[in-house]
């Protein structure tokens, strides 16, 4: 680790105030919480000679959203790092209310790269930031029930464990690339494992019910039921069988 990297960690240690879960401790850089550890990894590791992300840029983006009263929640790899095992991620994923999407380009001028109906991609000072519009009820719940985190003393609003598990379940079911799907499944497993004391049957029921509500064809339902069987199997392996979703009644 270079002297510059060490100074990043020192700065984080001086400003970090968010407690960590006992199961996370062995994975953290000295003086950093889990979210900060992931960001340090993203800044220290490079792609084509450039860091995956800059910590100051991430802080600037979140502060800009807060200053302009744009609700948001951090999702994706950074959110998984906050709640589970910190890992390297290549971008920042944010979900905002659909009606706020029109303001993003004006808040970050000349940064828009491309977009679809489900995501807009920005390059903000060399850091990729993906903005996802929250349109459906469960997506808006992600924003509404974001939990606090911190990056070097500033507030970061993070998707809750329940909502992140739901997003990851949806994502895993739609991934065409096997490696990406397995990464989502690994994230789900880690989230359950590290947060098992706080995962309730009601949270699992919420996740399963939202997934089943969005099944519009027999094929959709068969695929979703298969995913929920997988989830139940993971819960059993983690000694969380009391929280399994009762598929036999569906």
ChimeraX attribute file (.defattr): number of C-alpha atoms within 10 A of each C-alpha:
attribute: neighborCount
match mode: 1-to-1
recipient: residues
	/A:1	6
	/A:2	7
	/A:3	7
	/A:4	10
	/A:5	13
	/A:6	14
	/A:7	11
	/A:8	17
	/A:9	18
	/A:10	14
	/A:11	14
	/A:12	22
	/A:13	18
	/A:14	12
	/A:15	15
	/A:16	18
	/A:17	17
	/A:18	17
	/A:19	11
	/A:20	16
	/A:21	14
	/A:22	8
	/A:23	12
	/A:24	17
	/A:25	14
	/A:26	9
	/A:27	14
	/A:28	18
	/A:29	18
	/A:30	14
	/A:31	17
	/A:32	28
	/A:33	28
	/A:34	31
	/A:35	28
	/A:36	27
	/A:37	26
	/A:38	25
	/A:39	27
	/A:40	26
	/A:41	21
	/A:42	22
	/A:43	22
	/A:44	19
	/A:45	15
	/A:46	13
	/A:47	10
	/A:48	6
	/A:49	7
	/A:50	13
	/A:51	18
	/A:52	24
	/A:53	27
	/A:54	21
	/A:55	20
	/A:56	13
	/A:57	16
	/A:58	21
	/A:59	17
	/A:60	14
	/A:61	16
	/A:62	21
	/A:63	15
	/A:64	15
	/A:65	16
	/A:66	15
	/A:67	9
	/A:68	10
	/A:69	10
	/A:70	16
	/A:71	17
	/A:72	28
	/A:73	27
	/A:74	27
	/A:75	28
	/A:76	23
	/A:77	23
	/A:78	28
	/A:79	26
	/A:80	29
	/A:81	25
	/A:82	28
	/A:83	24
	/A:84	27
	/A:85	24
	/A:86	25
	/A:87	21
	/A:88	18
	/A:89	20
	/A:90	21
	/A:91	21
	/A:92	23
	/A:93	20
	/A:94	25
	/A:95	25
	/A:96	24
	/A:97	22
	/A:98	16
	/A:99	11
	/A:100	14
	/A:101	18
	/A:102	10
	/A:103	12
	/A:104	18
	/A:105	13
	/A:106	11
	/A:107	13
	/A:108	14
	/A:109	10
	/A:110	11
	/A:111	18
	/A:112	18
	/A:113	12
	/A:114	11
	/A:115	13
	/A:116	8
	/A:117	7
	/A:118	12
	/A:119	17
	/A:120	18
	/A:121	19
	/A:122	23
	/A:123	16
	/A:124	20
	/A:125	12
	/A:126	14
	/A:127	21
	/A:128	22
	/A:129	22
	/A:130	23
	/A:131	24
	/A:132	24
	/A:133	22
	/A:134	23
	/A:135	14
	/A:136	10
	/A:137	9
	/A:138	17
	/A:139	19
	/A:140	18
	/A:141	16
	/A:142	27
	/A:143	24
	/A:144	16
	/A:145	16
	/A:146	21
	/A:147	15
	/A:148	13
	/A:149	24
	/A:150	21
	/A:151	24
	/A:152	23
	/A:153	16
	/A:154	14
	/A:155	15
	/A:156	22
	/A:157	21
	/A:158	29
	/A:159	31
	/A:160	24
	/A:161	24
	/A:162	20
	/A:163	22
	/A:164	24
	/A:165	23
	/A:166	23
	/A:167	21
	/A:168	21
	/A:169	23
	/A:170	17
	/A:171	15
	/A:172	22
	/A:173	15
	/A:174	12
	/A:175	13
	/A:176	9
	/A:177	9
	/A:178	10
	/A:179	10
	/A:180	14
	/A:181	18
	/A:182	13
	/A:183	14
	/A:184	24
	/A:185	21
	/A:186	14
	/A:187	23
	/A:188	23
	/A:189	19
	/A:190	17
	/A:191	22
	/A:192	23
	/A:193	19
	/A:194	17
	/A:195	15
	/A:196	15
	/A:197	9
	/A:198	11
	/A:199	17
	/A:200	15
	/A:201	15
	/A:202	13
	/A:203	18
	/A:204	20
	/A:205	15
	/A:206	16
	/A:207	22
	/A:208	22
	/A:209	12
	/A:210	14
	/A:211	21
	/A:212	17
	/A:213	9
	/A:214	11
	/A:215	15
	/A:216	9
	/A:217	9
	/A:218	9
	/A:219	10
	/A:220	14
	/A:221	16
	/A:222	13
	/A:223	16
	/A:224	20
	/A:225	18
	/A:226	13
	/A:227	18
	/A:228	22
	/A:229	16
	/A:230	13
	/A:231	21
	/A:232	21
	/A:233	15
	/A:234	19
	/A:235	21
	/A:236	14
	/A:237	12
	/A:238	13
	/A:239	12
	/A:240	19
	/A:241	14
	/A:242	11
	/A:243	18
	/A:244	21
	/A:245	23
	/A:246	12
	/A:247	11
	/A:248	5
	/A:249	5
	/A:250	7
